[in-house]
Amino acid sequence: MSPDPALDTPDARRDGYGFRRIEHDSRSGRVEVLDVSAVLATPAAEQAIRSRASRFTDGKAPMLATIHRIARGRDTLSVTTAAPVGVTLEDILGALEFRTVSLSDEGIVELATVTIRAVAAMHELPGAPTHGALNPAHILFRREGGVLLTGAVFADALQGLQHNREQLWREFGVALPPSAGLPRFDQRSDVAQLGALVLAIFLRRTLTSAEYPRGIADLIGTAAENLAVSGFRVSALRMWLQQAMQLHTKATLSSAVDAARAFPEVPPDASSRRAGAQAVQAVIRQLCGGPESAPPASNSAGRLRAS
């Protein structure tokens, strides 16, 4: 969901997590400083945020943006995170929706694929860690290639709010699967959040507060029906979205690793896959203000790598 339009600039914006801005730190370089919203800055929430941050300080989760510091001021809790030059998925979806940029269907499939693989890389780590706050603002595509996940410190604080999933979606843009009681922030929940991200990518726009969870089945059909990538199985995409968002309790994906394995791939045509990766990189560079024709960073398969 979109940030406060009054603050919708590259360097400052507000959402349910607080007010965030880009600054230059003399020691850490380009950083994002988030002044955390009051509801997530209570003593209990602060303890949960600090505890989560401490789990990711060993450098073994390179897909997560580095947390430089968490500081308590007189009235504000702030979280300072590394912010390499790039654009968020939120930026890309906004640009696609308002036609500031365009992206081929091959590029859309590529964008979805690298997003899924970045979350899968996290789920593969020892201890089966979770993210818990996957939304378009927390997926960063670096200008020079690679994907970073931000916002991974908030899961326990969000769970501590004891909100239902409708409230969590409206306030924080976090999709959660149906549950008998209050939502749990586990890998299964990460998959539901990932499903919402991929759905938004194929719709080429952000999802609104009114579209989840009740309107999601219709949106899945809309997202799949206009796709025109040679050999890409549209029916398999529809099934993947239904399973990721756990619309059928007996057919779900339990982790992003499973989601990555199940996601339908473009048939192995090296030129088409390379074209998709180049299209995504061109959009990233365009939104960053750099030359669109610069060669993309990729692995041997021609895909953007998950940092």
C-alpha positions as CSV (number, residue, x, y, z in Angstrom):
1,M,0.0,0.0,0.0
2,S,1.1,3.5,-0.8
3,P,3.0,5.8,1.7
4,D,1.7,9.2,2.7
5,P,1.5,11.1,-0.7
6,A,2.7,14.3,1.0
7,L,6.0,12.6,1.7
8,D,6.2,10.5,-1.4
9,T,9.7,11.6,-2.4
10,P,12.8,9.5,-3.0
11,D,14.3,10.6,0.3
12,A,11.3,10.8,2.8
13,R,8.1,8.9,3.2
14,R,5.7,7.8,6.0
15,D,3.9,4.5,6.4
16,G,2.6,2.3,9.2
17,Y,6.2,1.7,10.4
18,G,7.0,5.4,10.8
19,F,8.7,8.2,9.1
20,R,11.8,7.2,7.0
21,R,14.4,9.3,5.2
22,I,17.6,8.8,3.4
23,E,20.7,10.4,5.0
24,H,24.5,10.2,4.5
25,D,26.4,9.0,7.6
26,S,30.1,9.8,7.8
27,R,30.9,6.3,9.0
28,S,28.3,4.1,7.3
29,G,27.6,6.0,4.1
30,R,24.1,6.1,2.6
31,V,21.6,5.0,5.2
32,E,17.9,5.0,5.8
33,V,16.8,6.4,9.2
34,L,13.3,5.3,10.3
35,D,11.7,7.1,13.2
36,V,9.4,4.3,14.4
37,S,5.7,4.9,14.7
38,A,4.4,5.2,18.3
39,V,2.6,1.9,18.2
40,L,5.9,0.1,17.4
41,A,8.0,2.2,19.8
42,T,6.6,1.1,23.1
43,P,9.0,-0.5,25.6
44,A,7.8,-4.0,24.8
45,A,8.0,-3.4,21.0
46,E,11.4,-1.8,21.3
47,Q,12.7,-4.8,23.2
48,A,11.2,-7.1,20.5
49,I,12.9,-5.0,17.7
50,R,16.3,-5.0,19.4
51,S,16.0,-8.8,20.0
52,R,15.2,-9.5,16.4
53,A,18.1,-7.2,15.2
54,S,20.6,-9.1,17.4
55,R,19.8,-12.3,15.5
56,F,21.1,-10.9,12.2
57,T,24.4,-9.4,13.2
58,D,26.6,-12.3,12.3
59,G,26.8,-11.5,8.6
60,K,25.2,-14.9,7.7
61,A,22.1,-13.3,6.1
62,P,23.5,-11.2,3.2
63,M,20.1,-10.8,1.7
64,L,19.1,-8.6,4.8
65,A,20.1,-4.9,4.8
66,T,22.6,-4.2,7.6
67,I,21.2,-2.6,10.8
68,H,23.7,0.0,11.9
69,R,22.0,1.1,15.1
70,I,18.8,1.3,17.1
71,A,18.6,4.4,19.2
72,R,16.2,5.8,21.7
73,G,15.9,9.6,21.8
74,R,13.7,11.6,24.2
75,D,10.5,10.9,22.2
76,T,11.6,8.8,19.3
77,L,12.9,5.3,18.6
78,S,15.0,5.3,15.4
79,V,16.4,2.4,13.3
80,T,19.3,3.2,11.0
81,T,19.8,0.7,8.1
82,A,22.2,0.5,5.2
83,A,20.7,2.0,2.1
84,P,22.7,1.2,-1.0
85,V,21.5,3.1,-4.1
86,G,18.5,1.3,-5.6
87,V,14.7,1.4,-5.8
88,T,12.1,-0.4,-3.7
89,L,9.4,-2.7,-5.2
90,E,7.0,0.0,-4.0
91,D,8.8,2.5,-6.3
92,I,8.7,0.1,-9.2
93,L,5.0,-0.7,-8.8
94,G,4.1,3.0,-8.5
95,A,6.0,3.8,-11.6
96,L,4.3,0.9,-13.5
97,E,0.9,1.9,-12.3
98,F,1.3,5.6,-13.3
99,R,3.2,4.6,-16.5
100,T,6.3,6.4,-15.6
101,V,8.1,3.2,-16.8
102,S,7.0,0.1,-18.7
103,L,8.1,-3.5,-18.3
104,S,7.6,-6.4,-20.7
105,D,5.8,-9.5,-19.5
106,E,9.2,-11.3,-19.5
107,G,10.5,-8.6,-17.2
108,I,7.5,-9.0,-14.9
109,V,8.2,-12.7,-14.6
110,E,11.9,-11.9,-13.9
111,L,10.9,-9.3,-11.2
112,A,8.7,-11.9,-9.5
113,T,11.3,-14.6,-9.7
114,V,14.2,-12.6,-8.1
115,T,11.8,-11.5,-5.3
116,I,10.8,-15.0,-4.6
117,R,14.4,-16.2,-4.6
118,A,15.6,-13.5,-2.2
119,V,13.1,-14.6,0.4
120,A,13.9,-18.3,-0.3
121,A,17.5,-17.6,0.4
122,M,16.6,-16.3,3.8
123,H,14.4,-19.3,4.5
124,E,17.2,-21.6,3.6
125,L,19.4,-20.3,6.4
126,P,20.1,-22.4,9.5
127,G,17.4,-22.0,12.1
128,A,14.7,-21.4,9.5
129,P,14.5,-17.6,10.1
130,T,11.4,-15.6,9.1
131,H,11.0,-12.0,7.9
132,G,7.5,-11.2,9.1
133,A,7.0,-7.8,7.4
134,L,7.4,-8.4,3.7
135,N,5.7,-5.6,1.8
136,P,6.7,-3.6,-1.3
137,A,8.6,-1.0,0.8
138,H,10.8,-3.7,2.2
139,I,12.2,-5.2,-1.1
140,L,15.1,-3.1,-2.4
141,F,16.6,-3.7,-5.9
142,R,20.1,-2.3,-6.0
143,R,21.2,-0.2,-8.9
144,E,24.3,-2.3,-9.4
145,G,22.3,-5.6,-9.1
146,G,21.1,-7.7,-6.3
147,V,18.1,-7.7,-3.9
148,L,18.0,-6.7,-0.3
149,L,15.3,-7.2,2.3
150,T,14.6,-4.5,4.8
151,G,12.3,-4.4,7.8
152,A,13.0,-7.9,9.2
153,V,13.3,-6.5,12.7
154,F,9.5,-5.9,13.1
155,A,7.9,-9.3,13.1
156,D,7.8,-9.9,16.9
157,A,6.7,-6.3,17.6
158,L,3.9,-6.7,15.0
159,Q,2.8,-10.0,16.6
160,G,2.9,-8.4,20.0
161,L,0.2,-5.9,18.9
162,Q,-2.3,-8.8,18.8
163,H,-4.1,-7.4,15.8
164,N,-6.1,-9.5,13.4
165,R,-4.9,-9.9,9.9
166,E,-7.3,-7.3,8.5
167,Q,-5.8,-4.7,10.8
168,L,-2.2,-5.8,10.1
169,W,-2.9,-5.4,6.3
170,R,-4.5,-2.0,6.6
171,E,-1.9,-0.5,8.9
172,F,1.3,-2.3,7.8
173,G,0.7,-3.8,4.4
174,V,1.4,-7.3,5.7
175,A,-0.6,-10.2,4.3
176,L,-1.2,-13.1,6.6
177,P,-3.0,-16.4,6.1
178,P,-6.2,-17.4,7.7
179,S,-5.9,-18.8,11.2
180,A,-8.1,-20.0,14.0
181,G,-6.7,-17.4,16.5
182,L,-4.4,-14.4,16.2
183,P,-2.0,-14.5,13.2
184,R,1.4,-16.2,13.6
185,F,4.5,-14.8,12.1
186,D,6.2,-17.9,10.7
187,Q,7.6,-19.0,7.3
188,R,4.1,-19.9,6.2
189,S,3.1,-16.3,6.9
190,D,6.1,-15.1,4.9
191,V,4.8,-17.1,2.0
192,A,1.4,-15.4,2.1
193,Q,3.2,-12.0,2.2
194,L,5.4,-13.2,-0.8
195,G,2.2,-14.2,-2.6
196,A,0.8,-10.7,-2.2
197,L,4.0,-9.2,-3.5
198,V,4.0,-11.4,-6.6
199,L,0.3,-10.7,-7.2
200,A,1.1,-7.0,-7.1
201,I,3.9,-7.5,-9.5
202,F,1.7,-9.2,-12.1
203,L,-1.0,-6.6,-11.6
204,R,1.7,-3.9,-12.1
205,R,0.4,-1.9,-9.2
206,T,0.2,-1.9,-5.4
207,L,-2.7,-3.7,-3.7
208,T,-5.2,-1.4,-1.9
209,S,-6.4,-1.7,1.7
210,A,-9.8,-2.9,0.5
211,E,-8.5,-5.7,-1.8
212,Y,-7.2,-8.1,0.9
213,P,-8.2,-10.5,2.1
214,R,-11.7,-10.6,0.7
215,G,-11.1,-9.7,-3.0
216,I,-8.0,-11.6,-3.5
217,A,-9.4,-14.6,-5.5
218,D,-10.7,-12.4,-8.3
219,L,-7.4,-10.4,-8.4
220,I,-5.5,-13.7,-9.0
221,G,-7.6,-14.4,-12.1
222,T,-7.0,-10.9,-13.3
223,A,-3.3,-11.0,-12.8
224,A,-2.9,-14.2,-14.8
225,E,-5.3,-13.7,-17.7
226,N,-3.4,-11.0,-19.6
227,L,0.1,-12.6,-19.4
228,A,1.8,-13.2,-22.7
229,V,5.1,-14.9,-22.2
230,S,5.8,-17.7,-24.7
231,G,5.6,-21.1,-22.9
232,F,4.9,-19.6,-19.5
233,R,2.1,-21.7,-17.8
234,V,-0.6,-19.2,-16.8
235,S,-2.6,-21.9,-15.1
236,A,0.4,-22.8,-13.0
237,L,0.8,-19.2,-12.0
238,R,-2.8,-19.1,-10.9
239,M,-2.4,-22.2,-8.9
240,W,0.9,-20.9,-7.4
241,L,-0.8,-17.7,-6.2
242,Q,-3.7,-19.6,-4.7
243,Q,-1.3,-21.9,-2.8
244,A,1.0,-19.1,-1.7
245,M,-1.9,-17.0,-0.4
246,Q,-3.4,-20.2,1.2
247,L,-6.8,-19.9,-0.3
248,H,-7.1,-23.7,-0.1
249,T,-6.1,-25.1,3.2
250,K,-5.1,-28.5,1.8
251,A,-2.8,-27.1,-0.9
252,T,-0.3,-24.6,0.5
253,L,3.3,-23.7,0.3
254,S,5.0,-24.0,3.7
255,S,8.2,-22.0,3.0
256,A,9.7,-19.7,0.4
257,V,12.0,-22.5,-0.6
258,D,8.9,-24.5,-1.6
259,A,7.5,-21.5,-3.3
260,A,10.6,-21.0,-5.4
261,R,10.6,-24.6,-6.5
262,A,6.9,-24.5,-7.4
263,F,7.0,-21.1,-9.2
264,P,6.4,-21.7,-13.0
265,E,9.5,-20.9,-15.0
266,V,9.9,-19.5,-18.4
267,P,11.0,-22.3,-20.8
268,P,14.8,-22.5,-21.0
269,D,15.4,-19.9,-23.8
270,A,18.6,-18.1,-22.8
271,S,17.8,-15.0,-24.9
272,S,14.3,-14.6,-23.5
273,R,15.5,-14.9,-19.9
274,R,18.4,-12.5,-20.5
275,A,15.9,-10.0,-22.1
276,G,13.7,-10.2,-19.0
277,A,16.7,-9.5,-16.7
278,Q,17.9,-6.7,-18.8
279,A,14.4,-5.1,-18.9
280,V,14.2,-5.2,-15.1
281,Q,17.7,-3.7,-14.7
282,A,16.9,-0.9,-17.2
283,V,13.8,0.0,-15.2
284,I,15.9,0.1,-11.9
285,R,18.5,2.3,-13.5
286,Q,15.9,4.6,-15.0
287,L,14.3,5.1,-11.6
288,C,17.7,5.6,-10.0
289,G,18.5,8.3,-12.6
290,G,21.3,6.3,-14.2
291,P,21.9,5.2,-17.8
292,E,19.3,2.6,-18.8
293,S,21.7,0.8,-21.2
294,A,24.3,-0.2,-18.6
295,P,24.8,-4.0,-18.5
296,P,22.9,-5.7,-15.7
297,A,24.7,-7.6,-12.9
298,S,23.6,-11.3,-13.3
299,N,24.5,-14.8,-12.5
300,S,25.2,-17.5,-15.1
301,A,21.5,-17.9,-15.7
302,G,21.1,-14.2,-16.7
303,R,19.1,-13.4,-13.6
304,L,19.6,-10.6,-11.1
305,R,21.2,-12.1,-8.0
306,A,19.8,-12.0,-4.5
307,S,22.4,-10.2,-2.4
